[in-house]
Amino acid sequence: MKVAVIGAGWSGLSAAVEITRAGHQVSIYEASRTLGGRSRALPSNLPDGTPVMLDNGQHILIGAYRASLNLLRRVGVDPDSSLLRLPLTLKFPDQQGIQLPPWAPPWNVLAGMATARGWSWRDKASLLRQAIRWQLISFRCPAPTTVEQLCQGLSPTVMTELIAPLCLSALNTPVAVASAQVFLRVLHDALFSPRGGSDLLLPRVDLTALFPKAAAAWLGEQGARLQLGQRVEELHSVGPQWLLQGELFDAVVTATPATDAARLIRHGADSNTGTVSHAMQQWAQATEALQFEAITTVYAWAPEAQLSRPLLALRSSPTEPAQFVFDRGQLGGPAGLLAFVISASQGEREALQAQVLAQARTQLGLQMQPVQTVVEKRATFACTAPLHRPQQPIAPGLWACGDYVASPYPATIEGAVRSALEVAQAIGQGPAQTA
C-alpha cells in the first residue's frame, strides 16, 4: 500500500515507523522545516552568549510508557542513556513531600505514603483509604466525575502536595474540572503497573534528538520519503484512494495538532461529496469542539544555580504560578540552567516570566536571569469531565492519530504514540478492513 502521513511530530513519525515496518510505502509531509511538532528542540543562547539547546516545553516520561520506550529502541535510541530514571518523587525545596522507593508495587506506594515528610498520619490514612477504594472500583468511575469529586475525603495536604501536581502534570487541567476517568488510568499505570512503572524518566538530550531525529534517519534507511516544508491543503477522495500533493494514496493519516487537522478535514469535506463528505464534516465538528490548555516553560539561568534534585515540585499560587522546576544542568545541559513549568497557564508571557523569577527568589533563594519563555497556547486539549474526543477513523482510508483522539490516555507522548500504533495496525490490515 501507498500511505501518506501528514505531520512529522511524535505521533506522525511513530505511525510512519510502524506502517513502514508492516511493509508499506510511506510518504511523510511536514509543513514546517523542523521535526518533532510540539515536542521539539529550540536553539537559544544563555545571557553570557553561550549557545544552548532548549525544548519548546519540558516533558516527563514515566516507566509505564512502554509503547514509547519500545519505539525508541526500535529506531536505535537507548532509553537507559537518553533518559534519567528516578523513583517517583514530588519533593519541595524544603524536602517535604513524597518519594517512592524503587520497590515493586504496592510496597513502593505504601512505603512512600508512610515516609512522606510534612504529612500527618491523618493525611497518610486519607490517601490509603482512597487508594484502597480506587482499587476496589478497578480504577473506573462515571464519565462526568471530576478529579476533585473523585478525591473527596483526601486531606488538604494530600490534595495540594500530591493530587493537584499529578493532575496538572499528567492532564494539564485543574482538578476542579479534570476528568477522573483519565486520571484514574494514569494512576493505575503509574502506581500499580509492574515494577518501575512509576519511575520518572527525564530526557538527557533535547526532544528532537530523543526520537524525531532518530526516527527520520531510520525511515530514510527503509526507503520512506520525508518531505519538510510541504503543507497539505487538499484531500480528495478518488474511488477507494485519496489524492493529495498530486499523488494517489491507498490510505492517509493526519497526525497534525487538532486545530490543523480539523481545518484540513473541514476543507476536505467541502470539496468532497456524499458519505465521505458527511463523515469528514462529523469528524471536523467533533474536533472543533475541543477546548485547549496552555503550558508555559520559563528558562532561567544563574551560574550558581543547582537544585538538590533534577526535579523539584514548587508551591504554586496565582502570583507564583510554576508547579515544577527542572535542573537542566543535571540533565546534560549547561550548569545553572533551570526550566520552570506552568501547567494550565494563564496570562501573558512577560507577566508569567516576571512572576516565575520572583518565585525563584522566594522559594529557591536564587536571583536568576531570563533565557527564554515559551508559551504553547494550545499545548494540550482540556481533559475535562465528561470528555468527548474524535475517533481515529475519519472516512474509508482516512485516519487521525495524535494525543487528542479517543483514548484512555491524556495528552502525553505516550498517548500520541499509542494512538499512532493503533492506526498503523488498522492500516496494516489492508484496504478492505480500513474501508
C-alpha positions, 0 to 999 in steps of 0.5 A, a space after each residue: 500500500 501507498 500511505 501518506 502521513 501528514 505531520 512529522 511530530 511524535 505521533 506522525 513519525 511513530 505511525 510512519 515507523 510502524 506502517 513502514 515496518 508492516 511493509 508499506 510505502 510511506 510518504 511523510 509531509 511536514 509543513 514546517 522545516 523542523 521535526 518533532 511538532 510540539 515536542 521539539 528542540 529550540 536553539 537559544 543562547 544563555 545571557 553570557 552568549 553561550 549557545 544552548 539547546 532548549 525544548 519548546 516545553 519540558 516533558 516527563 516520561 514515566 516507566 509505564 510508557 512502554 509503547 514509547 520506550 519500545 519505539 525508541 529502541 526500535 529506531 536505535 535510541 537507548 532509553 537507559 542513556 537518553 533518559 534519567 530514571 528516578 523513583 517517583 518523587 514530588 519533593 519541595 525545596 524544603 524536602 517535604 513531600 513524597 518519594 517512592 522507593 524503587 520497590 515493586 508495587 504496592 510496597 513502593 506506594 505504601 512505603 512512600 505514603 508512610 515516609 512522606 515528610 510534612 504529612 500527618 498520619 491523618 493525611 497518610 490514612 486519607 490517601 490509603 483509604 482512597 487508594 484502597 477504594 480506587 482499587 476496589 472500583 478497578 480504577 473506573 468511575 462515571 464519565 462526568 466525575 471530576 478529579 476533585 469529586 473523585 478525591 473527596 475525603 483526601 486531606 488538604 495536604 494530600 490534595 495540594 502536595 500530591 493530587 493537584 501536581 499529578 493532575 496538572 502534570 499528567 492532564 494539564 487541567 485543574 482538578 476542579 474540572 479534570 476528568 477522573 476517568 483519565 486520571 484514574 488510568 494514569 494512576 493505575 499505570 503509574 502506581 500499580 503497573 509492574 515494577 518501575 512503572 512509576 519511575 520518572 524518566 527525564 530526557 538527557 538530550 533535547 526532544 528532537 534528538 530523543 526520537 524525531 531525529 532518530 526516527 527520520 534517519 531510520 525511515 530514510 534507511 527503509 526507503 520512506 520519503 520525508 518531505 519538510 516544508 510541504 503543507 497539505 491543503 487538499 484531500 480528495 477522495 478518488 474511488 477507494 484512494 485519496 489524492 493529495 500533493 498530486 499523488 494517489 494514496 491507498 490510505 492517509 493519516 493526519 497526525 497534525 495538532 487538532 486545530 490543523 487537522 480539523 481545518 484540513 478535514 473541514 476543507 476536505 469535506 467541502 470539496 468532497 461529496 456524499 458519505 465521505 463528505 458527511 463523515 469528514 464534516 462529523 469528524 471536523 465538528 467533533 474536533 472543533 469542539 475541543 477546548 485547549 490548555 496552555 503550558 508555559 516553560 520559563 528558562 532561567 539561568 544563574 551560574 550558581 544555580 543547582 537544585 538538590 534534585 533534577 526535579 523539584 515540585 514548587 508551591 504554586 499560587 496565582 502570583 507564583 504560578 510554576 508547579 515544577 522546576 527542572 535542573 537542566 544542568 543535571 540533565 546534560 545541559 549547561 550548569 545553572 540552567 533551570 526550566 520552570 513549568 506552568 501547567 494550565 497557564 494563564 496570562 501573558 508571557 512577560 507577566 508569567 516570566 516576571 512572576 516565575 523569577 520572583 518565585 525563584 527568589 522566594 522559594 529557591 533563594 536564587 536571583 536568576 536571569 531570563 533565557 527564554 519563555 515559551 508559551 504553547 497556547 494550545 499545548 494540550 486539549 482540556 481533559 475535562 469531565 465528561 470528555 468527548 474526543 474524535 475517533 481515529 477513523 475519519 472516512 474509508 482510508 482516512 485516519 487521525 492519530 495524535 494525543 487528542 483522539 479517543 483514548 484512555 490516555 491524556 495528552 502525553 507522548 505516550 498517548 500520541 504514540 499509542 494512538 499512532 500504533 493503533 492506526 498503523 495496525 488498522 492500516 496494516 490490515 489492508 484496504 478492505 478492513 480500513 474501508 
